Amino acid sequence: MQHDIIEIESLDMEGRGVGHLQNDDGTPGKVIFVEGALPGERVGFKSFRKKPKWEAAELTELHRESALRTKPKCQYFGICGGCAMQHLEPAAQVAIKQRVLEDNLKHLAKVQAENMMRPIYGPTWQYRYRARLSVRNVVKKGGVLVGFHEQKSSFIADMKTCEILPANVSVMLMPLRRLVASLSIIERVPQLELAVGEGSDKTITALVMRNMEPLTVDDENKLKAFADQYDVQWWLQPAGPDSAYQFYPLDTQLHYLLPEFGVTMPFKPTDFTQVNHQINRVLVGRALKLLDVRKDERVADLFCGLGNFTLPLATQAREVVGIEGSKALTERALANAQFNDLAQRTTFHCRNLFEVSAEDLIALGKFDRMLVDPPREGALAISLALAELAKSRPELRPKRIVYVSCNPATLARDAGVLVHEAGYTLKQAGVVNMFPHTAHVESIAVFDLA
């Protein structure tokens, strides 16, 4: 049986069209993931990877086009791996991400939110204020390349502009190529890291150069001249992220602002911060509104980072306890609390939250409410610890949990534990379009004691 045309039913977590081959009896057969295909389309495909139960394929012909298909804005879309969904209308991208969240909750957690919240979304172009750009000297392509990796490849895309980076960074890509090509350590610069922040009176663009060998005096002078011409701040990183230091100029500091709460957050360009500052402000505002903290309450902020949620919460609660797995990070969060005159209402602890137990939660004391913002691995240990509290010390469970997630699969897994074992009800859930044109799904969920 010839299988080269397929009906696309949905999108997967990587933005690929999903369809099924038909068995001889008409029932759905092997799953085919078709890159570039959209739901509702009928497409020709060519498989490049075959497994017993699925195949990965590329689109070869478009026999029936979706009304939601649009012309990609970026000329490198389909080659560069930075985006996966530019061929889909932005509003439809959000709707599909919401469906991904709903499907994960339904199939993995066996739960359904009582209310699906309106998605959070904002600018769809020039939004990416954090990025890691790979650097490589490729003689066959004319010299140094600076950009994202190609799709399904370790090669660097030959991109001269980028529609999701800030405009001033996009126009800087070619000058950055020439700069690196002129350095004595041209072969020893594997990456440049971008972070955009706010200074006292302007936006600051910081670039972190991973220099695996020391710069010469001539190299340093070239970096300084580039900084003066393009209004950027250079940092050098001779080893791991903790080795990064501000090189030139030295008279400015990076911040991001949460003006609704009067909070200013100092950070380093190698710190984890959200890529989309505008969406982060909306996200923080929604999370705090959903948590609905009272002035006399004690709140936990798990995976607190630099204090992105901790410090705004401290403007509303009696006490906020921020917990992170790194001592250095908790010290930075405390410094940020002191910077904002909120140290008297915040406490920070260093704990491995991937191994936390019910006993650990008991030792921390009663929390009225809890905010959880884990990495992609999720918060399974915390969920299991709360399930254990439901058996041994149910009165110590927080009455409300707001869970901010960057992985709908681990959110769903943890939601299953919280609902079926820890005694919570999933009241609300919704997506946050932090990364437009990618398949990345950020989401938020609210759990109340049943």
N, C-alpha and C positions, 0 to 999 in steps of 0.2 A: 504493500500500500504506500503510495507517495504522500508524504507529509511535508509539504512545503508552504502551505497556506493555513492560517489559523485565525480564530476569533479571539480578540483580547478582552478579558473579563474584568481585570483590575490591575492595580500597580502594586509591586512589592515594596519592601523596606528600602530598596536601593533605587527606586524609581523605574524599574523595568516593567514592561507589560507582561501580564500573566495570562496564559491560555492553556488549554488542554488538547492533546491529540484525542481523536475519537477511536475507541475500540471498534472492532468489527460488529459488535452488537449494539453500537450507538452510545454506549456509556462513556463517561470521561476517562481518558487514559493518562499517559505521562504528562507531567507539567512542563511547559516550555516558558522560559523567561526570555523575553525579546527586548533588547535594549532599543530605546527610541520609540517604542510602540505605546499607544494610549488606549484606555478602556473604550470599548465600542468600535474599535477599528478592526478591519480585516486586512491582514498583512501577510506578505511573503517573508520567509525567514531562512537563515542559514545558520546551523548550529556550529559553534566552535568548541563546545565542551559538552560531553555526554556522560551521564551517570545512569544507573539502572532506573531511577525513579524521576529524573528530571534532566533537562537540557538547557544550556545557556546559548542564546542565539543573537544574531544581529539582524536588524530589519533590512530586507532587500527590496521589497516592493510595497507600496501602499495602495491596496485595492479599494478600501473604503476609509475615508478620513473622518476623524472625530471633529465635531464642531468646536471643540475646545482647543484644538491644535492651533498654535500660533507660530509666527516666524521668530526664531531665536534672535535676540538683540546682538549677541556677541558672535563675531565672525569665527571664533575658535570653538564654539560649542560643538560637541561631538568628538572633538580631539582632546581638549583640555578636560581634566577630571575634576575641576573645581565646581562645576554645576552638572546636574543631572536632569533638570526639569524645565529648562528655558523654552522648550517646545510646547509647554502647557500653560494656559492662561493662569496668572497668579492667583486669582480667586479660586480656580479649580484646584490648584496645588493645595491650598488650605483645606478645601473640602475633602480631598483625598487623604490628607494627613489626619483629619478628624475621623475619617472612616477607618484608617489604620489603627488609631487609638481604640475606637469602639470595638473593632474586630479582635484586637489583642485582649481587651477586657472580657469579651464574651467567650472567646475560645480558650484562652490560657487561664483566666481567673474564674470563669463561670459566674461573672457578676455583670451588672448593668447599672450605670449611674442613674440616680433618680432624675437628674437634670444634666443635659449637655450644655455647657456654657458657650457663649459666643466666642469664636476664636480671637486671639490677640494677633494683630498683624500691623505692619507699618510700611516704611519705605522698602521697595523691592530692588532698588539699584543703589550702588555706592554705599552700601550699608555695612560692609565688613571692616570693622575697626581693628580687628586682630586677624593676623594671617601668618603662616609660615611659608616662605617662598624658598624653593630649592634653587641652588646655584650649581652650574656645571660648565666647564669649558669643553665645548663640543666642536672640534675642528671641522668636522664634516658639515656642520650647520653654520659655519662662519664665525665661531667664537663662543663667547660666554652666553648662556641662557639663564634667565631669571624668571621663575614662575611656578605654577602648580604642575604636578605630574600629569602626564597623559592618562586617559582612561585605560585601565587594565595594564598599566605599564610602569616601569621604574624610570622611563625617559621623561625628561622635562618638556612640557609643551613650549613650542616656539611662539610665544605670545608677546605681542608688542603693546597691547593695551588690555584692560580688564574692566568689565562693566560692573562688577560687584565690589571692587575696591574703591576707596575714595578717589575722586577725580584727580587730586594732586598726586596720588600714588600711582594711578594708572599712567599718567603722562611721564612718570619718573622711571618706568620699567626699562626703556631703552637707555637713558642716561646711566642707570645702575649697571646695565650690561657693560657699558664702556668704562665705567669706573672700576669695576672688578677686573676687567681685562687689562687695565693699566697698572694694577698692583703687582708687587713683587711676589705675593703669595697667591697668585691667581688660581693655583691648583689646590689651595688649602682653605678655601672659603666654601663650605658645603651648603650654607643656608643663610638667609636673612629673615629675621622675624620682625613683623610690623605690629605696632601698638599705637593707637591714636588716643590721646587724652586731652584734658583741658587744663590750661595753666591759669594764671591769675587774670589774664585778659584776652587769651586767644587759644585756639586749638593747636595742640602740639602733636607732630608726627614723629614718633621715635622708631629708629631702625636698629636692630641688634645684629651685629655681624659676628657670626661664629668663625673666629680666626684661630685655626689650628696651629699657626705659627705666629710669632710676634711680628708686628708691623715695623717697617723701617720708618725713619723720620720722613722720607719722601712720601711713603704711603699715608702716614698720619696727616701730612699737609694736604694731600689730595682729599681725604675724608673731610677735613675742616673746610676746604674750599667748596666741596659738594654741599655740606650742611649750610654754608652761608648762601649759596646760590638757590637751593631748593627749600630752604627753611625747614630743615629736619634736625633732629637730635640723634647723635650717634651714641650707641652703647657697644662695647666690645665684650665678647664671651669667649675667653680662651679655653674653657673646659665645660663643665656642666652648667645648668641654668643658674646655680647659686654663685657662679664665678662672674656673672655679668656685672659690669660697672659702667657708669655714665662717663663717656669720653669727651664729647664736645657737642654743644656748649654745656657749661656747668651751672648756669644761673637759672635753670627752669626745672620744675618738678611736674610729673604726670599726676593727674587726678581724673576721676570721673565723678559726676555730680548726681545726687538724688535730691533735687531742689524741693520736692514736695514735703520732704522731711527735714530740710535744712542740713543735710549730710554731705560732706565732701570726703571722698575716698582716695587717699594717696596710694599709688601702686607703682610697681616696676613693670617694664614691658615684657618680662619673662613670667610674670604672675598670671595665674588663671583669672581672667575676667571675661565677661560676656562679649561676644563679637559685635553685638548690636546694642549700642548704648541707649538708643531711643526705646527699643523694645524692652530692654532691661528695666527702664524706669516704669513702664506700664506693668510689667510683670511683678515688680516689687509692690507696686500700688495694689494690684489685684490680690496678691498673696496675703498682704496685711489686711485688706478688707475682708477676705474670706476667713482669715484666722480670727478676726473680730475680738481682739484682745481688750480686756478691761484693765483699768489703771492699777488695780490691786493684785493682778495675776503674775504668776511666775511662768516663764516661757522657755522652752528649749529650742535652740537652733542647731540642728545636727548637720555636719559637713558645712560649717559656717564660713570657711574660707577667710577672706579678708574682712568679713563683716557685712557683706552685701545686704543681708536681711537682718542681721543682729542689730546693727546700729539704728535703722529705721524702727525696728521693734522696740528698742530702748527708749524711744521718744513716746511710747504708748503704755508700756508695761512697768510693773514695779521692779522686776528683775528679769534679765535675759541671760541665759547660760549658753554660750557658744562652745561647740565641741568640734575638734578637728583631730586628724591623725598625726599631725606634724607639730612638734614643739615650736619650731621656727615660725610656722604659720599662725599659731595661737598668739605668739608674741607680737607678730605683725598686726593681728586683729585687735589686740589690746592697745597697741600704739595708735591705731586708727580710732579706737574708742576715746582715748585720751585727747587725740587731735580734735575730736568733735565734742569734748566736754561731756562724754557719756560713760566714763569709766565707773562712776559711782553706781550705775544701774546695769552694769554688765560684768559677767564673770566668764573666764575662758578656761577650758580644760583640754588636755591632750589625751585622747583615747583612740584606740584602734576600733573604729565603728564597724569594721567588717568582722570583728570577733566579740562584739559587745554581748553581754548576757543580761538576764533578768536581775541578777545580783548587782551588776554594774548600774542598772537603772535605779534600783532601790537605793544604792549608795548615793546617787546624785540627788535624791529627794523627790518630792511630789512636784510634778509640772501640771499646770492647768491646761496648757496648750503646747503643741509641738509643731515645728516646721522642719521638714526633711528635704534636703537638696543634694542627693548623692550623685556621684559620677555614673557612667554607663552601667557599672556593675550593679547598681541599685542598692537597696537597704534591706537585704534579706535577714541579716543577723538582728537588726533592730526590730523588724516585724516579728521574728520568732521570739525575741525577748519580750515583746508586748503580749504575744500569745501566751507565754509562760506566766506573765503577770496576771493575765485573765484567770488563771487557775489558782495562783498562790496569793497575790495581793491585788485584786481587781480594783481596789480603791485608789491605787497609785497610777492607773492609766490616765493619760491626758484625755480630756473630754472631746477635744478636736485635734485632728492632724491635717496639716496642709502639706502635700507631697509634691515637690517640683521635680520633674523627671526629664532626662535627655534621652531616654530609651523606653518606648512604650512596652516592650516585651518584659523588661525587668520591673517596670511599674505594675504591669498586670500580674506578674508572679507574686509581687509583694502585696498587691491588693487582695489576691486570693487568700493569703495568710491573714491579713488584717480583718477581712470580712468573715471568713469561715472558721478562724481559730482564735482571733483576738477580741471578737465581740464588737466590731465596728460595722457601720453602714456606709457605703459609698454614696455620698450625697450629690456631689457634682464632679464633673471632669470636663476638660477642654484642652485644645492645643494652643501653642504659642509659636507663631511662624518666625522663629529666631533666625533661621537660615533660608531665606527665599531662594528658589531655584535649585535647592538640594533636596534629597530625600530625608534629611534629618528631621526628626519629629520631637519637638520639645512640648511638654504637656504639664498640666497641673490638675491635682485631684484633692478633694476634700472628704475626710472620713470623720464621722461622728460616732460616739458610743451609741450602740443600739438601745 
